[in-house]
């Protein structure tokens, strides 16, 4: 035997072994014995597991020789399933004969199993004996017979089920209907259309039947009739019984062609609102562009649920003709309508839709142009960046900055020159802000953002202060030594706007490289505002957790001599509170006696003490903590902070040996 053939057998055997595993049995190596040995196991006093394993293997290699031994196990409730599993795979008439014979010999679960196996094997000769079991008082037997006849699915099986349906007990009705549905499907598939239709008609008109039976019958009639079933489809869509409406809609989803679309859209607006919603959803799922005019009409008028359903269906159809219709709804007085239209516009697929969105940039109404810009961004239409650059010259004050920002979002470093030229020519503050943002975003996309620094620092003399200020902020977003040097130089600019922008740019620097400059400026600044800005930014770095504690302490010490105003003192205390050293407490301590800074100093003292008392050197440091903690506990108005200070004070006194 070839390796490929052996592998195929092994895979089949593993699949066949799924039942034993599912039942919690230990898996047994398969295909280890020949057929005669396996048959001998079945006929011996072997254990249930051994016989089950043998049946599993016979399901793969069994022949007619194994049939008698397998049939002998059918009366055994514990082995019935395994035996039938093997029998069902053996293509021998002897199996069918044996199973039919067993119908008159077995009862209970073994009988139900055999009935199911006859259905699996689609034994047409079993129709008559199975039909005799339909009136059986055992519900499981009767239902199994009905389902088996459904699997056989020929005319005789259908006739037997149909004849028994009138007198079937309520408990069995659904199983009998299921059998008839299967017969109808089989008959339709083999060209017996009229017989299938008769069954479907019977089921859809069956009095007292469960709703799924009536719905299934209606669906079957419509699908089996094809085009001839479209009038019934339309009639059902007008029904007050929503189950039938849903069944008709389901049938429509399974049908193709423009006739179906026309049947769904004809008289759509005359249907009850719930029916309209379901039909509209069906039209969306069918995706036929021919439904667009009817959907457009539903979008514009009718109850809100209908309008919303139509708006949501348009992206499923995905035609560019929906763009102006949806765009016209963006200003709708109903916020839900407007928002849903916006979402649908963003999700309409296809290049034709992209082209329609770009065309909106030329609309006469500014609101339409602004919508186009938003949609270009949401749809990630990177190919539309040139069109956005043109829109940056729009006459509308809202469209211009929106277009510029989208260039930054969608563009690449290739857009840098255009954005820089654009910024140098802009005057309105909102436009400059947008260009600054776009430039920063584009520079960040580069492999080496610092490579843009030289181009940004070589400003033409005619550049206005507002433009220079914007570029300084771009440099701050890029960072690096060259950019820092350029911003430092701009601090000395004679223009107050540029000077202020340079100081603020240093304050937002991404790395600690700017800290020495901030300290130097804080020392030399004649303007109180400049001093406060520089000192504040410097102290932010002094509190930065990424810097070593020693460096942060040194920074605080250098800033301490510059601090005069209460606001500056609070900034220093905030930084010191994050540095757990005795030296920090020494700088904090004087502020515990200052009413303006007592709360901040108390909080900083507690924060530092909590960390110091957890260190190995806590006993040596404890005496230095007692007085500051006493002041913090007494001076704060915050009850929780006071409680923490008192707890720490007790710990410090204990470690220091104080009483």
C-alpha positions in Angstrom: 0.0 0.0 0.0 1.3 3.5 -0.9 2.1 6.0 1.8 -0.6 8.3 0.4 -3.2 5.6 0.6 -2.2 4.7 4.1 -2.4 8.3 5.2 -5.8 8.7 3.7 -7.0 5.6 5.7 -5.5 6.9 8.9 -7.2 10.3 8.5 -10.5 8.7 7.8 -10.0 6.4 10.8 -9.2 9.4 13.1 -12.3 11.1 12.0 -14.3 8.0 12.6 -12.8 7.9 16.1 -14.3 11.2 17.0 -17.3 9.7 18.8 -15.2 7.7 21.3 -13.2 10.7 22.2 -16.3 12.8 22.6 -17.7 10.2 25.0 -14.6 10.5 27.1 -13.1 7.1 26.1 -9.3 6.7 25.8 -8.2 6.8 22.1 -6.9 3.5 20.8 -4.4 3.1 18.0 -6.4 2.4 14.8 -5.9 0.0 11.9 -3.8 -2.3 13.9 -5.6 -5.5 13.1 -7.1 -7.2 10.0 -10.9 -7.6 9.4 -11.1 -11.2 10.6 -9.5 -10.4 13.9 -11.8 -7.4 14.4 -14.9 -9.7 13.7 -13.5 -12.2 16.2 -13.4 -9.5 18.9 -17.1 -8.6 18.2 -18.0 -12.3 18.6 -16.0 -12.8 21.8 -16.4 -11.8 25.4 -14.2 -8.8 24.9 -14.9 -5.5 26.8 -17.2 -2.8 25.6 -14.3 -0.6 24.8 -12.5 -3.3 22.8 -15.7 -3.9 20.7 -16.2 -0.2 20.3 -12.7 0.2 19.0 -13.2 -2.8 16.6 -16.4 -1.2 15.2 -14.5 2.0 14.7 -11.9 0.2 12.6 -14.5 -1.7 10.7 -16.1 1.6 9.7 -12.9 2.1 7.7 -12.1 -1.4 6.3 -15.3 -3.4 6.9 -16.8 -5.6 4.1 -19.9 -7.8 3.8 -18.1 -10.4 5.9 -18.4 -8.1 8.9 -22.1 -7.5 8.5 -23.5 -10.4 10.6 -21.2 -9.7 13.5 -22.2 -6.0 13.5 -25.9 -6.7 13.1 -25.7 -9.0 16.1 -24.7 -6.0 18.2 -27.8 -3.9 17.3 -29.9 -5.1 20.2 -27.1 -4.0 22.7 -27.9 -0.4 23.8 -24.3 0.2 24.7 -22.9 -1.0 21.3 -25.8 -0.2 19.0 -24.4 3.2 17.9 -20.9 1.9 17.2 -22.3 -1.1 15.3 -24.5 1.2 13.2 -21.7 3.6 12.6 -19.7 0.8 11.0 -22.7 -0.7 9.1 -23.6 2.7 7.6 -20.3 2.8 5.7 -20.4 -0.7 4.2 -21.9 -0.4 0.6 -23.7 -3.8 0.7 -27.4 -4.7 0.2 -27.0 -7.1 3.1 -26.7 -4.1 5.4 -30.1 -2.6 4.2 -31.8 -6.0 4.5 -30.5 -6.5 8.0 -31.5 -3.0 9.1 -35.0 -3.4 7.7 -35.3 -6.8 9.4 -34.3 -5.2 12.7 -37.2 -2.8 12.5 -39.5 -5.6 13.6 -37.2 -7.0 16.2 -35.9 -4.0 18.2 -37.5 -1.5 20.6 -36.6 1.7 22.3 -33.3 3.4 21.6 -31.8 0.6 19.5 -34.8 0.8 17.2 -34.6 4.6 17.0 -30.9 4.2 16.0 -31.7 1.7 13.3 -34.4 4.0 11.9 -31.9 6.8 11.7 -29.3 4.5 9.9 -31.9 3.6 7.2 -32.4 7.3 6.6 -28.6 7.9 6.4 -28.4 5.1 3.8 -31.4 6.5 1.9 -32.9 3.0 1.6 -35.9 3.4 -0.7 -37.1 -0.1 0.2 -37.4 1.0 3.8 -40.2 3.5 3.0 -43.1 1.1 3.6 -41.8 -0.4 6.9 -40.9 3.1 8.1 -44.3 4.4 7.2 -45.8 1.8 9.5 -43.9 3.3 12.4 -45.3 6.8 11.9 -48.3 6.2 14.2 -46.1 4.5 16.9 -47.0 5.5 20.4 -43.3 5.9 21.2 -42.7 9.6 20.3 -39.0 9.0 19.6 -39.7 6.1 17.2 -42.4 8.1 15.3 -40.2 11.2 15.0 -37.2 9.2 13.9 -39.3 7.5 11.2 -40.5 10.8 9.9 -37.0 12.2 9.7 -35.6 9.1 8.1 -38.4 9.2 5.4 -37.4 12.9 4.8 -33.8 11.8 4.2 -34.9 9.2 1.7 -37.0 11.9 0.1 -38.7 10.2 -2.8 -42.3 10.4 -3.8 -43.3 7.4 -1.7 -41.8 8.8 1.4 -43.5 12.1 0.8 -46.9 10.4 0.3 -46.5 8.4 3.5 -45.7 11.5 5.5 -48.4 13.5 3.9 -51.0 10.8 4.7 -49.9 10.7 8.3 -49.8 14.4 8.9 -53.5 14.9 9.4 -53.6 12.7 12.5 -50.2 13.3 13.9 -50.0 14.2 17.6 -49.0 17.8 18.4 -45.7 16.6 19.9 -44.7 14.9 16.6 -46.0 17.5 14.2 -42.7 19.5 13.8 -40.7 16.3 13.1 -43.3 15.2 10.4 -43.1 18.6 8.8 -39.3 18.5 8.8 -39.5 15.2 7.0 -41.8 16.7 4.4 -39.6 19.7 3.9 -36.7 17.4 3.2 -38.8 15.4 0.7 -39.8 18.6 -1.0 -36.2 19.7 -1.3 -35.1 16.4 -2.7 -38.0 16.2 -5.2 -37.4 19.8 -6.4 -33.7 19.0 -6.8 -34.5 15.9 -9.0 -36.9 17.8 -11.2 -40.2 16.8 -9.6 -41.2 20.4 -9.2 -45.0 19.9 -9.1 -44.7 17.3 -6.3 -42.4 19.7 -4.3 -44.9 22.6 -4.8 -47.8 20.4 -3.5 -45.9 19.7 -0.3 -44.8 23.4 0.2 -48.4 24.6 -0.4 -49.7 22.0 2.1 -47.2 23.2 4.7 -47.7 26.9 4.3 -51.4 26.5 4.7 -51.3 23.9 7.5 -53.7 25.0 10.2 -52.2 25.3 13.7 -48.7 24.6 12.5 -45.7 26.4 14.1 -44.7 29.6 12.5 -41.5 28.2 11.2 -43.5 25.6 9.2 -45.7 28.2 7.6 -42.7 30.4 6.9 -40.7 27.5 5.4 -43.7 26.5 3.2 -44.0 30.0 1.8 -40.3 30.2 1.1 -40.4 26.9 -0.6 -43.4 27.8 -2.8 -41.8 31.1 -3.9 -38.4 29.6 -4.7 -39.8 26.5 -6.4 -42.1 28.7 -8.6 -39.2 31.0 -9.5 -40.5 34.0 -11.5 -44.0 32.7 -11.2 -43.6 33.0 -7.5 -43.0 36.8 -7.5 -46.7 37.8 -7.2 -46.9 35.6 -4.0 -43.7 37.3 -2.8 -45.2 40.7 -3.2 -48.4 39.6 -1.6 -46.5 38.2 1.4 -44.5 41.4 1.8 -47.8 43.2 2.4 -48.9 40.8 5.1 -49.6 41.8 8.7 -48.0 38.5 9.8 -44.3 39.5 10.1 -43.2 35.8 10.1 -44.5 35.6 6.5 -42.9 38.9 5.6 -39.6 37.6 6.9 -40.0 34.3 5.0 -40.7 36.2 1.7 -37.6 38.4 2.3 -35.5 35.4 2.9 -36.7 33.8 -0.3 -35.8 37.1 -2.1 -32.3 36.8 -0.8 -31.9 33.4 -2.4 -33.2 34.6 -5.8 -31.4 36.4 -8.5 -32.3 38.8 -11.3 -33.8 42.2 -11.9 -37.4 40.8 -11.7 -36.9 40.1 -8.1 -35.6 43.7 -7.5 -38.6 45.1 -9.2 -40.9 43.0 -7.2 -39.3 44.2 -4.0 -39.3 47.9 -4.9 -42.8 48.0 -6.4 -45.1 49.7 -3.9 -42.4 49.8 -1.3 -43.6 53.1 0.2 -47.1 51.6 0.7 -46.0 48.8 3.0 -46.2 49.0 6.8 -43.1 50.7 8.2 -41.7 47.4 9.7 -42.2 45.7 6.4 -40.5 48.5 4.6 -37.4 48.2 6.8 -37.1 44.5 6.2 -37.5 44.9 2.4 -34.9 47.7 2.4 -32.5 45.5 4.3 -33.1 42.8 1.8 -32.4 45.1 -1.1 -29.1 46.1 0.5 -28.0 42.6 1.0 -28.9 41.7 -2.6 -26.6 44.6 -3.8 -28.5 45.2 -7.0 -27.9 48.8 -8.2 -31.3 48.8 -9.8 -32.8 49.2 -6.3 -31.0 52.6 -5.9 -33.9 54.9 -7.1 -36.4 53.2 -4.7 -33.8 53.5 -1.8 -33.2 57.2 -2.7 -36.9 57.8 -2.4 -37.0 56.1 1.0 -34.0 58.1 2.2 -35.7 61.4 1.5 -39.1 60.7 3.2 -41.0 58.4 5.4 -40.7 57.3 9.1 -37.2 57.7 10.6 -36.6 53.9 10.9 -37.3 53.5 7.2 -35.1 56.4 6.2 -32.3 55.1 8.4 -32.6 51.6 7.0 -32.3 53.0 3.4 -29.3 55.1 4.3 -27.6 52.1 5.8 -28.4 50.0 2.7 -26.8 52.3 0.2 -23.2 51.4 1.1 -24.1 47.7 0.6 -25.1 48.5 -3.0 -22.0 50.7 -3.3 -22.9 52.9 -6.3 -21.4 56.3 -6.7 -24.9 57.7 -7.5 -25.5 57.6 -3.7 -22.9 60.2 -2.9 -24.9 63.4 -3.7 -28.0 61.8 -2.1 -26.2 61.1 1.2 -24.3 64.4 1.1 -27.6 66.2 0.9 -28.6 64.6 4.2 -25.7 65.8 6.2 -27.5 69.0 7.1 -30.7 67.2 8.0 -32.5 68.5 11.1 -32.6 65.0 12.5 -29.1 64.4 14.0 -29.4 60.6 13.7 -30.2 60.9 10.0 -27.3 63.3 9.5 -24.9 61.1 11.4 -26.0 57.9 9.7 -25.6 59.5 6.3 -22.1 60.6 7.2 -21.2 57.0 8.3 -22.7 55.6 5.1 -20.8 58.1 2.9 -17.6 57.1 4.6 -18.2 53.4 4.0 -19.3 53.6 0.3 -16.8 51.4 -1.6 -15.1 51.8 -4.9 -13.0 54.1 -7.0 -16.2 55.6 -8.6 -17.2 56.8 -5.2 -13.8 58.2 -4.5 -14.1 60.2 -7.8 -17.5 61.5 -6.8 -16.1 62.6 -3.4 -13.2 64.5 -5.1 -15.8 66.1 -7.4 -17.5 67.5 -4.3 -14.5 69.7 -3.7 -15.7 71.8 -6.6 -19.3 72.1 -5.3 -20.7 75.6 -5.0 -21.7 75.2 -1.4 -18.9 75.4 1.2 -20.6 72.7 3.4 -20.3 70.2 0.5 -16.7 71.0 0.0 -16.0 70.6 3.8 -17.8 67.3 3.7 -15.6 66.2 0.8 -12.5 67.0 2.8 -13.8 65.0 5.8 -14.7 62.0 3.6 -11.3 62.0 1.9 -9.8 61.7 5.3 -12.1 59.0 6.6 -11.8 57.0 3.4 -8.0 57.3 3.5 -8.0 58.6 -0.1 -4.2 59.2 -0.3 -4.4 59.7 -4.1 -6.5 62.8 -3.4 -3.6 64.7 -1.7 -3.0 66.9 -4.8 -6.7 67.9 -4.7 -6.5 68.7 -1.1 -3.5 71.0 -1.7 -5.6 72.9 -4.2 -8.4 73.1 -1.7 -6.0 74.8 0.7 -6.6 77.9 -1.4 -10.4 77.7 -0.9 -12.3 80.9 -0.3 -14.0 79.4 2.7 -12.3 79.9 6.1 -13.3 76.4 7.3 -12.5 74.5 4.2 -8.9 75.8 3.9 -7.6 74.6 7.3 -9.5 71.3 7.1 -7.9 70.6 3.7 -4.4 71.4 5.0 -4.7 69.2 8.0 -5.8 66.3 5.8 -2.7 66.8 3.7 -0.7 66.1 6.8 -2.8 63.1 7.7 -2.7 61.5 4.3 0.5 62.9 2.8 4.1 61.7 3.0 7.4 63.5 3.2 7.0 64.2 -0.5 4.4 66.9 0.6 7.0 68.7 2.7 8.0 71.3 0.1 4.4 72.1 -0.8 3.4 72.5 2.8 6.4 74.7 3.6 5.6 77.0 0.7 2.0 77.0 1.7 2.8 78.0 5.3 5.1 80.8 4.2 2.2 82.3 2.2 -0.5 82.0 4.7 -1.8 84.8 7.0 -4.9 83.7 8.8 -4.1 82.2 12.2 -6.3 79.1 11.7 -4.6 78.4 8.4 -1.1 78.8 9.9 -2.1 76.5 12.7 -3.3 73.9 10.3 -0.1 74.1 8.1 2.1 73.9 11.2 0.2 70.8 12.3 0.5 69.2 8.9 4.2 70.0 8.6 4.9 68.4 12.0 3.0 65.3 11.1 4.7 64.9 7.7 8.2 65.4 9.2 7.4 62.7 11.8 6.8 60.3 9.0 10.3 60.6 7.7 13.0 58.0 8.5 15.1 60.9 9.9 12.9 63.8 10.9 16.1 65.9 11.7 16.8 66.0 8.0 14.1 68.6 7.6 15.7 71.0 10.1 18.0 72.8 7.7 15.1 73.5 5.3 13.0 74.9 8.2 15.8 77.1 9.6 16.8 78.7 6.3 13.9 81.1 6.5 13.6 83.9 3.9 13.9 87.4 5.2 10.4 88.3 4.2 8.9 85.6 6.4 6.4 87.2 8.8 6.7 86.8 12.6 3.6 84.5 12.7 5.1 82.3 10.1 8.5 82.2 11.9 6.7 81.3 15.1 4.8 78.5 13.5 8.1 77.0 12.1 9.7 77.2 15.5 7.0 75.0 16.9 7.5 72.6 14.0 11.2 72.5 14.9 10.3 71.7 18.5 8.2 68.8 17.4 11.1 67.4 15.4 13.8 68.0 18.0 17.5 67.3 17.7 20.7 69.4 18.2 20.3 71.5 15.0 16.7 72.4 15.7 17.6 73.3 19.3 20.4 75.6 18.2 18.0 77.3 15.8 15.3 77.8 18.5 17.9 79.1 21.0 19.0 81.7 18.4 15.4 82.8 17.9 15.1 83.6 21.6 17.1 86.7 20.8 14.9 87.8 18.0 13.9 91.5 18.2 10.3 90.6 17.4 8.4 89.9 20.6 6.1 87.3 18.9 9.1 85.3 17.6 10.9 85.7 21.0 7.9 84.3 22.9 7.4 81.5 20.4 11.0 80.4 20.8 10.7 80.3 24.6 7.5 78.3 24.4 9.1 76.0 21.9 12.0 75.3 24.3 9.4 74.6 27.0 7.8 71.9 24.9 11.1 70.2 23.9 10.9 66.4 23.7 14.2 65.8 25.5 16.1 67.2 28.4 18.6 68.8 26.1 16.7 72.0 26.4 16.8 72.1 30.3 20.1 74.0 30.6 18.8 76.7 28.2 15.6 77.0 30.1 17.5 77.5 33.4 19.8 80.0 31.8 16.9 82.0 30.4 15.1 81.8 33.8 18.2 83.4 35.4 18.5 86.1 32.8 14.9 86.9 31.9 13.9 90.4 32.6 10.2 89.7 31.8 8.4 87.9 34.7 6.3 85.9 32.2 9.4 84.7 30.4 11.0 83.7 33.7 7.9 81.8 34.8 7.5 80.0 31.5 11.2 78.9 31.5 11.2 78.0 35.2 8.0 76.0 34.9 9.3 74.0 31.9 12.6 73.5 33.7 10.9 72.1 36.8 8.8 69.8 34.6 12.0 68.1 33.6 13.2 68.2 37.2 10.2 66.0 38.0 10.6 63.7 35.0 10.8 60.1 36.2 13.1 59.1 33.3 15.9 61.2 34.6 18.2 59.9 37.4 17.2 61.1 40.9 20.6 62.7 41.4 20.2 64.8 38.3 16.7 65.9 39.3 17.8 66.9 42.7 20.6 69.0 41.2 18.2 70.7 38.9 15.8 71.5 41.8 18.8 72.9 43.8 19.8 75.1 41.0 16.2 76.4 40.5 15.6 77.0 44.2 17.5 80.3 44.3 15.4 81.7 41.4 12.1 81.0 43.0 10.2 83.9 44.4 6.5 83.7 43.6 4.1 81.2 45.3 3.3 79.6 41.9 7.0 79.0 41.3 7.4 77.5 44.8 4.5 75.1 44.2 6.2 73.9 41.0 9.4 73.2 42.9 7.6 71.3 45.6 5.9 69.2 43.0 9.2 68.2 41.6 10.8 67.6 45.0 8.0 65.3 46.1 9.1 62.8 43.4 12.7 62.7 44.7 13.1 60.4 47.7 16.2 61.8 49.4 16.9 63.6 52.7 18.2 66.5 50.7 14.8 66.9 49.1 13.3 67.2 52.6 15.8 69.9 53.4 14.6 72.0 50.5 10.9 71.2 51.3 11.1 72.1 55.0 11.1 75.9 54.8 7.9 75.9 52.8 6.1 74.0 55.6 6.0 77.3 57.5 4.7 79.3 54.6 0.9 79.6 54.5 0.9 80.0 50.7 2.7 76.7 50.2 1.9 74.7 53.3 -0.4 72.2 51.6 2.0 71.5 48.7 4.9 71.2 51.1 2.9 68.8 53.4 2.1 66.6 50.4 5.7 66.6 49.2 6.9 65.7 52.7 4.6 62.8 53.0 5.4 61.5 49.5 9.2 61.6 50.2 8.9 60.1 53.8 6.8 57.2 52.5 9.6 56.1 50.2 12.4 56.8 52.7 10.9 54.8 55.5 10.8 51.7 53.1 14.5 51.9 52.5 17.2 49.9 54.3 18.6 53.1 55.7 15.3 54.1 57.2 16.6 53.9 60.8 19.4 56.4 60.1 17.1 58.7 58.2 14.2 58.6 60.7 15.4 61.4 63.0 15.4 63.8 60.1 11.8 62.9 59.2 10.2 63.6 62.6 10.0 67.3 62.6 8.9 67.7 59.0 6.2 65.1 59.5 5.0 66.8 62.7 4.6 70.0 60.8 2.9 68.3 57.9 0.4 66.5 60.1 -0.4 69.7 62.0 -0.4 72.1 59.0 -2.4 70.3 56.3 -6.2 70.9 56.0 -6.5 67.6 54.2 -7.8 64.9 56.6 -6.4 62.0 54.6 -3.0 63.6 54.2 -2.9 64.4 57.9 -3.7 60.7 58.8 -0.9 59.5 56.5 1.5 62.0 58.0 0.7 60.9 61.6 1.1 57.2 60.6 4.5 58.0 59.1 5.5 60.1 62.1 4.9 57.1 64.4 7.0 54.9 62.1 9.8 57.4 62.1 9.7 57.8 65.9 9.7 54.1 66.3 12.7 53.6 64.0 14.5 56.5 65.6 13.9 55.1 69.1 12.1 58.3 70.2 9.3 58.3 72.8 
